Amino acid sequence: MDLILNALADALSLTTFLSVAIGVLIGIVIGAIPGLNAPMAIAVAIPLTFTMAPLAAIGMLVGVMKGGGFGGAIGAILLNTPGEPHSAATTLDGHPLAKSGKPRKALQTALYSSVVGDSCSDLVLILLAPTLAIFALKAGPVELAAILIISLTLIASLSGKSLPKGIFAAALGAFLATVGVDPETASPRLTFGYIELFDGLPLAAVAIGVLAVPEIIMRLQEGKGYRRQKVENVSTEAQKDRITLSEFLGLKKPIFRGAGIGTAIGALPGLGTTLAAFLSYAATKRFSKEPEKLGTGALEGIAATESANSAVSGANLIPLLTLGIPGNLTAALLVGAFMIHGVTPGPLIFEREAQLIYGLFAAMIMANILVLVIGSFGLRAFAQIVKVPPYVVYPIVLLLCVVGIYVSQGGFFAVWLMLGFAVLGYVMARLEISVVCFIIGLVLGPMIELSIRQSVVLLSRNPTAIFDHVFALILIVSTPFVAWILIRDRARLSDG
């Protein structure tokens, strides 16, 4: 009990509170701007947290993640231009409702549904994560290696349009994770004589390089950085409409259905918020008494998509905290933030860093409340964000990337690395190679290498000894079949 009380005290400190609040504000603002998203904001924000306490730093990034979950709905509803891919489902009913003269009602529905969905998934995380960690501790290196391999395969099969490209991206990330000092022999690998690479590639520089910079370059190349997109926008001044309590209570079924779908999908590595949003929308349309109204400005359509995509964020931390496996790009960046502050995600984190984890749980609840408060008071102001010319936004973001990396890494070497990986990210984007798989491969690479090396020792270099580890054998054998089924079902969904 003393541990929990101390964790609550840490979470409620002024430093942590302000950090989470700033993170939520950044997430909403970045998420509302078309072309920018929460993972990009987290990548840019990571260098800013280097000098902060671990709980304040991670709490700030969690705030960015949660704020971005709602921020994407602002551009989707007001401009029909989603800031995040998952917000594309919100445009189906959000923008028609806004055009009908009820933009505030649409934004409020999205906000309240997002907070409820996110809170539900956080509750599941808090209740299940410690229990799952106990089971995870019983798994040895052989089982962990099998879990990591199947997770990386599933992520590769679900992230991007091509399985070979996804596997290539994940393998490339895992290969680059070997840069640095060999954990067994202490000999340098792929450092080319640069002392700066002895600790491995700096994740912040790589993440910003492959995520933010190529996106800015492509936007400027397409001309979107110099002229505003010609989209129909609506003003929240059009009508002082609000959603009533009875109307919101009438949305409880699509909201909780979406929260359940989002939580289930978030707990499985590789599926993501976009799938959760569209599955929830499809389920709502199927069970709706008036399905013909969906797509014309129905509140239940907005509620279903926003509760589902926000519920993924909390559930994504279930595999991250219990197994150390990031389920998506945002979770992978959070792994990097944990490691920067000397904390390794995995089942032992509940034993070694229990106070930090319970403080993080409290910070997540705090972030949900702040999303509600900041979102409610700032709806009108956030609606103006989408009107900021892109030629003003993108140069500022690019400057923040360079300055953040230079300050956090202490020199130009990391900046040049960032620019080099920006070229790689640009090429990957043009060839439609998944950056998500690349980042997750880079994060999981050291864990996979260590678990495989330990497995080889435990099995005495005898391949037949794997039969003594039935659970690991089942996972390894089922990996290609599960990947094939998921690819087939996704292809059918796309055709449909």
NUNU-766649 format. One record per residue (C-alpha): residue number from 1; residue in one letter; x, y, z. Coordinates in Angstrom, 1 decimal, always signed. Each point is the difference from the previous one (the first is absolute). Last residue first. Example, Ala and Ser with C-alpha at 12.3 -4.5 7.8 and 13.67 -1.06 7.14 Angstrom:
BEGIN
   pos   code       c1       c2       c3
     2      S    +13.7     -1.1     +7.1
     1      A     -1.4     -3.4     +0.7
END
This chain:
BEGIN
   pos   code       c1       c2       c3
   496      G    -14.8     -6.1    -49.8
   495      D     +3.3     -0.4     -1.8
   494      S     +1.8     +1.6     +2.9
   493      L     -1.7     -2.3     +2.5
   492      R     +0.8     -3.1     -2.2
   491      A     +3.7     +1.1     -0.1
   490      R     +0.0     +0.5     +3.8
   489      D     -1.4     -3.5     +0.4
   488      R     +2.7     -1.5     -2.2
   487      I     +2.8     +1.9     +1.7
   486      L     -1.3     -1.1     +3.4
   485      I     -0.3     -3.6     -1.0
   484      W     +3.5     -0.1     -1.5
   483      A     +1.6     +1.6     +3.1
   482      V     -1.8     -2.5     +2.2
   481      F     +1.3     -2.9     -2.1
   480      P     +3.6     +1.4     -0.2
   479      T     +0.2     +0.4     +3.8
   478      S     -1.8     -3.3     +1.0
   477      V     +3.2     -2.1     +0.0
   476      I     +2.0     +2.5     +2.1
   475      L     -2.8     +0.6     +2.5
   474      I     -0.7     -3.7     +0.5
   473      L     +3.8     -0.7     +0.5
   472      A     +0.2     +2.8     +2.6
   471      F     -2.9     -1.5     +1.9
   470      V     +1.4     -3.5     -0.2
   469      H     +3.5     +0.7     +1.3
   468      D     +1.5     -3.4     +0.3
   467      F     -0.4     -0.4     -3.7
   466      I     +2.4     +2.8     -0.5
   465      A     +2.7     -2.4     +1.1
   464      T     +0.0     -1.4     -3.5
   463      P     +2.0     +3.1     -1.2
   462      N     +3.0     -0.9     +2.2
   461      R     +2.3     +2.9     +0.6
   460      S     -0.1     -0.7     +3.7
   459      L     -3.7     +1.0     +0.1
   458      L     +0.7     +2.4     +2.8
   457      V     +3.0     +1.5     -1.8
   456      V     -1.9     +0.4     -3.3
   455      S     -3.0     +1.5     +1.9
   454      Q     +2.3     +2.6     +1.7
   453      R     +1.2     +1.1     -3.4
   452      I     -3.5     +0.1     -1.4
   451      S     -1.3     +2.0     +3.0
   450      L     +2.9     +2.6     -0.3
   449      E     -0.4     +0.4     -3.7
   448      I     -3.8     +0.4     +0.2
   447      M     +0.2     +2.5     +2.8
   446      P     +2.7     +2.0     -1.8
   445      G     -2.1     +0.1     -3.2
   444      L     -3.3     +0.9     +1.6
   443      V     +0.4     +3.8     -0.2
   442      L     +1.6     +0.0     -3.5
   441      G     -2.7     -2.5     -1.3
   440      I     -2.7     +2.2     +1.5
   439      I     +1.5     +3.0     -1.9
   438      F     +0.2     -1.9     -3.3
   437      C     -3.4     -1.6     +0.3
   436      V     -1.6     +3.4     +0.5
   435      V     +2.0     +1.5     -2.9
   434      S     -1.9     -2.4     -2.2
   433      I     +1.4     -0.1     -3.6
   432      E     -2.2     +1.8     -2.4
   431      L     +2.8     +0.6     -2.5
   430      R     -0.4     +3.7     +0.3
   429      A     -0.3     -0.2     +3.8
   428      M     +3.1     -2.2     +0.2
   427      V     +2.0     +2.4     -2.1
   426      Y     -1.0     +3.0     +2.1
   425      G     +0.8     -2.0     +3.2
   424      L     +3.4     -0.8     -1.3
   423      V     +0.7     +3.6     -0.9
   422      A     -1.2     +1.0     +3.5
   421      F     +2.3     -2.6     +1.4
   420      G     +2.9     +2.0     -1.3
   419      L     -1.5     +3.2     +1.3
   418      M     -0.4     -1.5     +3.5
   417      L     +3.6     -1.4     -0.1
   416      W     +1.3     +3.5     -1.0
   415      V     -1.9     +1.5     +3.0
   414      A     +1.4     -2.8     +2.2
   413      F     +3.6     +0.9     -1.0
   412      F     -0.8     +3.7     +0.4
   411      G     +0.5     +0.2     +3.7
   410      G     -1.3     -0.7     +3.5
   409      Q     -2.6     -2.7     -0.5
   408      S     -2.9     +1.8     +1.7
   407      V     +1.0     +3.5     -1.2
   406      Y     +0.7     -0.9     -3.7
   405      I     -3.0     -2.4     -0.2
   404      G     -2.4     +2.6     +1.3
   403      V     +1.4     +2.8     -2.1
   402      V     -0.3     -2.0     -3.2
   401      C     -3.5     -1.3     +0.6
   400      L     -1.2     +3.4     +1.4
   399      L     +1.2     +1.7     -3.2
   398      L     -1.9     -2.6     -2.2
   397      V     -3.2     +0.6     +2.1
   396      I     +0.4     +3.8     -0.5
   395      P     +0.6     -0.4     -3.7
   394      Y     -3.1     -2.2     -0.3
   393      V     -2.5     +2.3     +1.9
   392      V     +0.4     +3.3     -1.8
   391      Y     -0.1     -1.4     -3.6
   390      P     -3.0     -2.1     +1.3
   389      P     -2.1     +3.1     +0.4
   388      V     -1.8     +0.0     +3.4
   387      K     -3.7     -0.6     -0.7
   386      V     -0.1     -3.4     +1.7
   385      I     +1.1     +1.7     +3.2
   384      Q     -3.2     +2.2     +0.1
   383      A     -2.2     -2.9     +1.1
   382      F     +2.4     -0.5     +2.9
   381      A     -1.0     +3.4     +1.3
   380      R     -3.7     -0.8     -0.1
   379      L     +0.4     -3.4     +1.6
   378      G     +2.3     +1.3     +2.6
   377      F     -2.0     -0.2     +3.2
   376      S     -1.4     -3.4     -0.7
   375      G     +3.2     -1.5     -1.4
   374      I     +2.1     +1.4     +2.9
   373      V     -2.4     -1.5     +2.6
   372      L     -0.7     -3.3     -1.8
   371      V     +3.6     -0.6     -1.1
   370      L     +1.1     +1.0     +3.6
   369      I     -2.3     -2.7     +1.5
   368      N     +1.5     -2.6     -2.3
   367      A     +3.5     +1.2     +0.8
   366      M     -0.7     -0.4     +3.7
   365      I     -1.0     -3.6     -0.5
   364      M     +3.2     -0.6     -1.9
   363      A     +2.0     +1.8     +2.7
   362      A     -1.5     -2.3     +2.6
   361      F     +1.1     -3.1     -2.0
   360      L     +3.4     +1.6     -0.5
   359      G     +0.3     +0.4     +3.8
   358      Y     -0.8     -3.6     +0.3
   357      I     +2.7     -0.8     -2.5
   356      L     +2.6     +2.2     +1.7
   355      Q     -0.7     -1.4     +3.4
   354      A     +0.3     -3.5     -1.3
   353      E     +3.4     +0.5     -1.6
   352      R     +1.9     -3.1     +0.8
   351      E     -2.9     -2.4     +0.6
   350      F     -2.5     +1.2     -2.4
   349      I     +2.8     +0.7     -2.6
   348      L     +0.9     -3.7     +0.3
   347      P     -2.7     -0.9     -2.5
   346      G     +1.4     +2.1     -2.8
   345      P     +0.9     +3.6     -0.7
   344      T     +3.6     +1.0     +0.8
   343      V     +0.4     +3.2     +2.0
   342      G     +3.2     +2.0     -0.2
   341      H     -1.5     +3.4     -0.9
   340      I     +0.9     -0.4     -3.7
   339      M     -1.3     -3.6     +0.2
   338      F     -3.5     +1.2     +1.0
   337      A     -0.1     +2.6     -2.8
   336      G     +1.2     -2.5     -2.6
   335      V     -2.8     -2.4     +1.1
   334      L     -2.4     +3.0     -0.3
   333      L     +1.1     +0.3     -3.7
   332      A     -0.9     -3.6     -0.6
   331      A     -3.4     +0.5     +1.7
   330      T     -0.8     +2.9     -2.4
   329      L     +1.1     -2.2     -3.0
   328      N     -2.2     -2.9     +0.9
   327      G     -0.2     -3.0     +2.2
   326      P     +3.2     +0.5     +1.9
   325      I     +1.3     -3.2     +1.6
   324      G     +1.6     +0.4     +3.5
   323      L     -2.0     -3.1     +1.1
   322      T     -2.2     +1.3     +2.8
   321      L     +0.5     +3.8     -0.4
   320      L     -0.1     +0.1     -3.8
   319      P     -2.5     -2.8     -0.5
   318      I     -2.5     +1.9     +2.2
   317      L     +1.1     +3.5     -1.1
   316      N     -1.9     -0.2     -3.2
   315      A     -3.2     -0.4     +2.0
   314      G     +0.3     +3.6     +1.2
   313      S     +0.4     +1.3     -3.5
   312      V     -2.5     -2.3     -1.8
   311      A     -3.0     +1.5     +2.0
   310      S     +0.5     +3.3     -1.9
   309      N     -0.6     -1.6     -3.4
   308      A     -3.2     -1.8     +1.3
   307      S     -1.6     +2.8     +1.9
   306      E     +0.6     +2.4     -3.0
   305      T     -1.5     -2.4     -2.6
   304      A     -3.1     -1.0     +1.8
   303      A     -0.9     +3.5     +1.4
   302      I     +0.3     +1.6     -3.5
   301      G     -2.3     -2.6     -1.5
   300      E     -2.4     +0.2     +2.9
   299      L     -0.4     +3.7     -0.5
   298      A     -1.3     -0.5     -3.5
   297      G     +1.1     +2.6     -2.6
   296      T     -1.1     -1.5     -3.4
   295      G     +2.4     -2.9     -0.1
   294      L     -2.1     -2.1     +2.5
   293      K     -3.6     +0.9     -0.5
   292      E     -0.7     -3.1     -2.1
   291      P     +0.9     -2.2     +2.9
   290      E     -3.1     +1.0     +1.9
   289      K     -0.4     -2.6     +2.7
   288      S     +3.8     -0.3     +0.2
   287      F     +1.5     -3.4     +0.5
   286      R     +1.8     -0.3     -3.3
   285      K     +0.8     +3.7     -0.3
   284      T     +1.5     -0.1     +3.5
   283      A     +2.1     -3.1     -0.9
   282      A     +1.3     +1.6     -3.2
   281      Y     +0.9     +3.2     +2.0
   280      S     +1.8     -2.1     +2.6
   279      L     +1.9     -1.9     -2.6
   278      F     +0.9     +3.3     -1.7
   277      A     +1.4     +1.6     +3.1
   276      A     +1.8     -3.2     +1.3
   275      L     +1.7     -0.5     -3.4
   274      T     +1.3     +3.5     +0.0
   273      T     +1.1     -0.1     +3.6
   272      G     +2.5     -2.9     -0.4
   271      L     +0.3     -3.7     -0.8
   270      G     +3.7     -0.6     +0.6
   269      P     +0.2     -1.5     +3.5
   268      L     -3.3     -1.2     +1.6
   267      A     -1.1     +1.9     +3.1
   266      G     -1.0     +3.0     -2.1
   265      I     -2.4     -2.2     -2.0
   264      A     -1.8     -1.2     +3.1
   263      T     -0.1     +3.5     +1.6
   262      G     -1.2     +1.6     -3.2
   261      I     -2.8     -2.5     -0.5
   260      G     -1.1     +0.3     +3.6
   259      A     +0.1     +3.8     -0.1
   258      G     -2.0     +0.0     -3.2
   257      R     -2.7     -2.1     +1.5
   256      F     +0.1     +2.3     +3.1
   255      I     -0.6     +3.0     -2.2
   254      P     -2.4     -1.6     -2.5
   253      K     -2.2     -1.1     +2.9
   252      K     +0.3     +3.1     +2.2
   251      L     -1.2     +2.3     -2.7
   250      G     -3.4     +0.7     +1.5
   249      L     +1.9     +1.3     +3.1
   248      F     +1.5     +2.7     -2.2
   247      E     -3.4     +1.1     -1.4
   246      S     -1.5     +0.1     +3.5
   245      L     +2.9     +2.1     +1.3
   244      T     -0.4     +2.5     -2.8
   243      I     +2.4     +0.6     -2.8
   242      R     +0.5     +3.7     -0.6
   241      D     -1.0     +2.5     -2.7
   240      K     +1.1     +3.6     +0.0
   239      Q     -0.3     +0.3     -3.8
   238      A     +2.3     +1.1     -2.7
   237      E     +2.8     +1.2     +2.4
   236      T     +1.6     -3.4     -0.2
   235      S     +0.9     +0.8     -3.5
   234      V     -0.1     -2.3     -2.9
   233      N     +2.6     -0.9     -2.5
   232      E     -0.2     -1.2     -3.6
   231      V     +3.3     -1.1     -1.3
   230      K     +2.4     +1.6     -2.4
   229      Q     +3.2     -0.9     +1.7
   228      R     +2.1     +3.0     +1.0
   227      R     +2.9     +0.9     -2.1
   226      Y     +3.7     -0.1     +0.6
   225      G     +0.5     -3.1     +2.0
   224      K     -2.5     -2.0     -2.0
   223      G     +2.1     +0.5     -3.1
   222      E     +0.5     -3.7     -0.5
   221      Q     +3.7     +0.4     +0.7
   220      L     -0.7     +1.9     +3.2
   219      R     -2.3     -2.8     +1.3
   218      M     +2.6     -2.6     -1.1
   217      I     +2.8     +1.8     +1.8
   216      I     -2.1     +0.5     +3.2
   215      E     -0.9     -3.7     +0.0
   214      P     +3.6     -1.0     -0.6
   213      V     +1.2     +2.2     +3.0
   212      A     -2.6     -1.3     +2.5
   211      L     +0.2     -3.8     -0.1
   210      V     +3.3     -1.5     -1.3
   209      G     +2.2     +2.7     +1.4
   208      I     -2.0     +0.7     +3.2
   207      A     +0.1     -3.7     +0.8
   206      V     +3.7     -0.4     -0.8
   205      A     +1.1     +3.1     +2.0
   204      A     -2.2     -1.0     +3.0
   203      L     +1.2     -3.6     -0.1
   202      P     +3.7     +0.9     +0.2
   201      L     +1.8     -2.8     -1.9
   200      G     +2.1     -2.2     +2.2
   199      D     +1.9     +0.9     +3.2
   198      F     +3.3     -0.4     -1.9
   197      L     -1.4     +2.2     -2.8
   196      E     +1.4     +3.3     +1.3
   195      I     +3.5     -1.6     +0.1
   194      Y     +0.0     +0.0     -3.8
   193      G     +2.6     -2.5     -1.2
   192      F     -2.2     -1.6     -2.6
   191      T     -2.6     -0.8     +2.7
   190      L     -1.3     -3.1     -1.7
   189      R     +0.8     -2.2     +3.0
   188      P     +2.3     +0.9     +2.9
   187      S     +1.3     -2.8     +2.2
   186      A     -1.4     -0.5     +3.5
   185      T     +0.0     -3.8     -0.6
   184      E     -3.4     -0.8     +1.4
   183      P     -2.1     +3.2     -0.4
   182      D     +1.7     +0.9     -3.3
   181      V     +0.6     +3.8     +0.0
   180      G     -1.8     +2.2     -2.4
   179      V     -2.1     -0.6     -3.2
   178      T     -2.0     -3.3     +0.4
   177      A     -3.2     +2.0     +0.0
   176      L     +0.7     +0.8     -3.6
   175      F     -0.8     -3.7     -0.8
   174      A     -3.2     +0.0     +2.0
   173      G     -1.2     +3.1     -1.9
   172      L     +0.9     -1.6     -3.4
   171      A     -1.7     -3.2     +1.0
   170      A     -3.2     +1.9     +0.9
   169      A     +0.1     +1.9     -3.3
   168      F     +0.7     -3.1     -2.0
   167      I     -2.8     -1.9     +1.8
   166      G     -2.5     +2.8     -0.8
   165      K     +1.2     +0.2     -3.6
   164      P     -0.5     -3.8     -0.4
   163      L     -3.4     +0.3     +1.7
   162      S     -1.2     +2.7     -2.3
   161      K     -2.7     +2.7     +0.6
   160      G     +1.4     +1.4     +3.2
   159      S     -0.2     -0.9     +3.6
   158      L     -2.0     -3.2     +0.4
   157      S     +2.4     -2.7     -1.1
   156      A     +3.1     +1.8     +1.4
   155      I     -1.8     +0.4     +3.4
   154      L     -0.9     -3.7     +0.0
   153      T     +3.5     -1.0     -0.9
   152      L     +1.5     +2.2     +2.8
   151      S     -2.4     -1.5     +2.5
   150      I     +0.7     -3.6     -1.1
   149      I     +3.7     +0.6     +0.4
   148      L     -0.3     +1.7     +3.3
   147      I     -2.2     -2.7     +1.5
   146      A     +2.4     -2.7     -1.3
   145      A     +3.0     +1.7     +1.5
   144      L     -1.9     +0.5     +3.3
   143      E     -0.9     -3.7     +0.1
   142      V     +3.7     -1.0     -0.5
   141      P     +1.2     +2.7     +2.5
   140      G     -2.3     -1.3     +2.8
   139      A     -3.6     +0.7     +0.6
   138      K     -1.1     -0.1     +3.6
   137      L     +0.5     +3.7     +0.3
   136      A     -2.7     +0.6     -2.7
   135      F     -2.6     -1.7     +2.2
   134      I     +0.7     +2.5     +2.8
   133      A     +0.1     +2.9     -2.5
   132      L     -3.5     -1.0     -1.2
   131      T     -1.3     +0.5     +3.6
   130      P     +1.7     +3.4     +0.3
   129      A     -1.4     +1.1     -3.4
   128      L     -3.6     -1.1     +0.4
   127      L     -1.6     +2.5     +2.4
   126      I     +1.9     +3.1     -0.9
   125      L     -0.1     -0.7     -3.7
   124      V     -3.8     -0.8     +0.0
   123      L     -0.6     +3.3     +1.8
   122      D     +2.2     +1.8     -2.5
   121      S     -2.1     -1.5     -2.8
   120      C     -3.2     +1.3     +1.6
   119      S     +1.5     +3.4     +0.5
   118      D     +1.0     +0.3     -3.6
   117      G     -3.5     -0.9     -1.2
   116      V     -1.6     +2.5     +2.4
   115      V     +2.4     +2.8     -1.0
   114      S     -0.4     -0.6     -3.7
   113      S     -3.8     -0.1     +0.3
   112      Y     -0.1     +3.3     +1.8
   111      L     +2.3     +1.7     -2.5
   110      A     -1.6     -1.4     -3.1
   109      T     -3.5     +0.9     +1.2
   108      Q     +1.2     +3.5     +1.0
   107      L     +1.5     +0.5     -3.5
   106      A     -3.2     -1.0     -1.8
   105      K     -2.2     +2.1     +2.3
   104      R     +2.3     +2.9     -0.6
   103      P     -0.1     -0.4     -3.7
   102      K     -3.8     +0.0     -0.2
   101      G     -0.9     +2.2     -3.0
   100      S     -0.8     -2.8     -2.5
    99      K     +3.6     +0.2     -1.2
    98      A     +1.2     -1.1     +3.4
    97      L     -2.3     -3.1     -0.1
    96      P     +1.2     -0.9     -3.5
    95      H     +3.6     +0.4     +1.3
    94      G     -0.3     -2.2     +3.0
    93      D     -2.0     -2.8     -1.7
    92      L     +2.5     -1.5     -2.5
    91      T     +2.8     +2.2     +1.2
    90      T     +0.4     -2.1     +3.2
    89      A     +1.1     -3.0     -2.1
    88      A     +2.8     +2.1     -1.4
    87      S     +1.0     +0.7     +3.6
    86      H     +2.0     -3.3     +0.1
    85      P     +2.4     +1.4     -2.6
    84      E     +0.9     +3.0     +2.2
    83      G     -0.5     +3.7     -0.7
    82      P     -3.2     -0.8     -1.8
    81      T     -1.0     +2.5     -2.8
    80      N     -3.8     +0.5     -0.1
    79      L     +0.8     +3.5     +1.0
    78      L     -2.0     +0.4     +3.3
    77      I     -0.7     -3.6     +0.9
    76      A     +3.2     -1.7     -1.2
    75      G     +2.2     +3.0     +1.0
    74      I     -1.3     -0.2     +3.6
    73      A     -0.2     -3.8     +0.1
    72      G     +3.8     -0.3     -0.2
    71      G     +0.3     +1.9     +3.3
    70      F     -1.9     -2.7     +1.9
    69      G     +2.6     -2.7     -0.2
    68      G     +2.8     +2.6     -0.1
    67      G     -0.9     +1.1     +3.5
    66      K     +0.4     -3.6     +1.2
    65      M     +3.4     -0.5     -1.6
    64      V     +1.3     +3.4     +1.0
    63      G     -1.1     -0.6     +3.5
    62      V     +1.8     -3.4     +0.0
    61      L     +3.1     +1.9     -1.1
    60      M     -0.4     +2.4     +2.9
    59      G     -0.5     -2.8     +2.4
    58      I     +3.1     -1.7     -1.3
    57      A     +2.1     +3.1     +0.8
    56      A     -1.7     +0.9     +3.3
    55      L     +0.3     -3.6     +1.2
    54      P     +3.7     -0.3     -1.0
    53      A     +1.1     +3.4     +1.4
    52      M     +0.8     +2.5     -2.7
    51      T     +3.4     +0.8     -1.6
    50      F     -0.6     -2.2     -3.0
    49      T     -3.6     +1.0     -0.5
    48      L     +0.5     +2.5     -2.8
    47      P     +1.7     -2.7     -2.1
    46      I     -3.1     -2.1     +0.0
    45      A     -2.3     +2.8     -1.1
    44      V     +0.8     -0.2     -3.8
    43      A     -0.6     -3.8     +0.0
    42      I     -3.2     +0.5     +2.1
    41      A     -1.3     +2.6     -2.4
    40      M     +0.6     -2.2     -3.0
    39      P     -1.7     -2.9     +1.7
    38      A     -3.0     +2.4     +0.8
    37      N     -0.6     +1.1     -3.5
    36      L     +0.8     +2.8     -2.6
    35      G     -1.3     +0.1     -3.6
    34      P     -3.1     +1.9     +0.9
    33      I     +0.4     +2.0     +3.2
    32      A     -2.4     -1.1     +2.7
    31      G     +2.3     -2.7     +1.3
    30      I     +2.8     +2.5     +0.6
    29      V     -2.3     +2.3     +2.1
    28      I     -1.6     -2.9     +1.9
    27      G     +3.3     -1.7     +0.8
    26      I     +1.8     +3.2     +1.0
    25      L     -2.8     +0.9     +2.4
    24      V     +0.0     -3.6     +1.5
    23      G     +3.7     +0.1     +0.4
    22      I     -0.1     +3.4     +1.7
    21      A     -2.6     -1.3     +2.4
    20      V     +2.1     -3.1     +0.7
    19      S     +3.1     +2.0     +0.7
    18      L     -1.9     +2.5     +2.2
    17      F     -1.4     -2.8     +2.1
    16      T     +3.3     -1.8     +0.3
    15      T     +1.8     +3.2     +1.2
    14      L     -2.8     +1.1     +2.3
    13      S     -0.1     -3.4     +1.8
    12      L     -3.1     -2.1     -0.4
    11      A     +1.8     -2.9     -1.8
    10      D     +2.7     -0.1     +2.7
     9      A     -2.6     +0.1     +2.8
     8      L     -2.0     -2.8     -1.7
     7      A     +3.2     -2.1     -0.2
     6      N     +0.7     +0.6     +3.7
     5      L     -3.6     -1.1     +0.8
     4      I     +0.4     -3.1     -2.1
     3      L     +3.3     -1.0     +1.6
     2      D     -1.4     +0.7     +3.5
     1      M     -2.9     -2.4     -0.8
END
